[in-house]
Amino acid sequence: MSSSSPTWQLLLRPITADDVRHIITWRYESPYDIYNMGSGLDDAIELAEAIDYFLRPQYHFQAMLRHPADELAGFCSFGSDGQVAGGDYRHPAVDIGMGVHPQYTGRGLGTTFAGAAIDFALAHFKPPQLRVTIAEFNRRAQKVWERHGFAPVQHFLSLYSKRPFIIYVRDEENL
């Protein structure tokens, strides 16, 4: 359930409402600002909806804690939360969604975060394939997942945002 690098160790645990209160305040610089979630803590209804969403059992959201400080450094999900409307998700796989605290993006830590999510998925779901869907502009994320053996299998436009996305898969049965 953990992945480590020389100075980093991430522990995963089920996400809490308090974690969500922190996550929705995270703000990314352009072009990554598409990952900003709502208006933060200003809207009570939006906050309640975000908490409800993150705590739904079918998404298996996990908080990613930087150990030993137990600082919330990211989150990940396993299931349809990781899918983007418009993609072809007919083949059985575990979809991984992930968000990293803005202070840890662009610092070469992506492999550690992705590795922790992959380790968790393999330990808990025994999938035939792992799958991630990444915005086409986000070359940083694409490189991270490619380093973990993921390959692009589909390019498509999101039904709602009309942004281009790429689906990547890693076949676990042949590893």
Sequence and secondary structure as in RCSB ss.txt:
>XXXX:A:sequence
MSSSSPTWQLLLRPITADDVRHIITWRYESPYDIYNMGSGLDDAIELAEAIDYFLRPQYHFQAMLRHPADELAGF
CSFGSDGQVAGGDYRHPAVDIGMGVHPQYTGRGLGTTFAGAAIDFALAHFKPPQLRVTIAEFNRRAQKVWERHGF
APVQHFLSLYSKRPFIIYVRDEENL
>XXXX:A:secstr
 EEE SS EEEEEE  HHHHHHHTT    TTGGGG  TTTTS HHHHHHHHHHHT GGG  EEEEETTTTEEEEE
EEESGGG  TTS   S  EEEEEEE GGGTTSS HHHHHHHHHHHHHHHH  SEEEEEEETT HHHHHHHHHTT 
EEEEEEE TTT  EEEEEEEESTT 
